[in-house]
Amino acid sequence: MRRKDIDGISGLMIVYMIFVHIVNFTHTGNFFVVLMRPLFFFMPWFFFKSGMFFFHKSNNQMFLEGKKLLYPYVKYSLYGIIVWSVILFFYGETSWVKYILSPFYQILKEGAVMGNLPLWFLASLFVAKLMYNAICSQKYYLTLLFLCIIAAYILDVINCNYIVWFGNILSGLFFLGMGHLLKDVQYKKIVFIISTLFYVAYLSIPSLFSNVDMRANHCNHGYYLLYVLGSLSGIIMINNIFYYLPQNTSILHAIGSKSMNYYVIHYLLLEVVILFSNKIFHVDIDSLLMVFILSLNSFIVLPIIAKYVNTSRFI
């Protein structure tokens, strides 16, 4: 049975993620800096949520369940390669290496193809769930989780960016484990209050605020481990807020109930709209007009496409 509170948060995180990608595409981060901060923990939340619903399974069960992640990963990676090839063609790329070999290099290094980069999460979540399934029954599994986040931190410190998914799998495993460990404890009032106070201080005090690109496992600002604490506080706070709110059906619940659909196709739509707007109508990519065009398409076109997406089949 689906939980409306979790669907509501999932919908909010999807909307926020699309907004972040629009801002990144248009390089307008300085203009939207205030809006970019509140839900900085949106990717850790998705791992944490997965941990909340985790239970130990056999290896066969894990691989069967993994199809829900691997099918859309493969299918929409292929779509990503097609869209990226079209983009390269329209911008005059003639090297066959960019079309044929680059996607394999991108998957090896980034965990996903450039044409649909957000898919890194599906592959990393699959591996993180396999790893957690193997360690969660161990006596010292909590110690192993903390070693994972320390290892991810060390990879950032030594600037190990040759294969970035090493780091995001380790940090993802930590947040997944925290979701499993805190799935009930997080709703205690004292935990909610402490988390909220820390979150407010984290956002309000400039010296505390830290930001990490989870995909690249790179600390862009502040302190990596402080970001981990800030993310946990934000996750617990928002989970409580939605838990106690009246769970009426809303647009966020509608989006959250189809979060996978929105996740796998939104990046493709943004790329196509940017290409069309820039090449046909000569709209400057780095402009607020492009932000408006992308937002409008995300609001109108994306829900229509998402309604008919089937992520459980290859075709």
ABEGO torsion letter per residue (X at the ends): XBBAAAAAAAAAAAAAAAAAAAAAAAGAAAAAAAAAAAAAAAAAAAAAAAAAABBBBBAAAAAAAAAAAAAAAAAAAAAAAAAAAAAAAAAGBABAAAAAAAAAAAAAAAGBBAABAAAAAAAAAAAAAAAAAAAAABAAAAAAAAAAAAAAAAAAAAGBAABAAAAAAAAAAAAAAAAAAAAAAAABAAAAAAAAAAAAAAAABAAABBBBBAAAGBBABEBAAAAAAAAAAAAAAAAAAAAABBBBBBAAAAAAAAAAAAAAAAAAAAAAAAAAAAAAAGBBABBAAAAAAAAAAAAAAAAAAAAABBAABAX
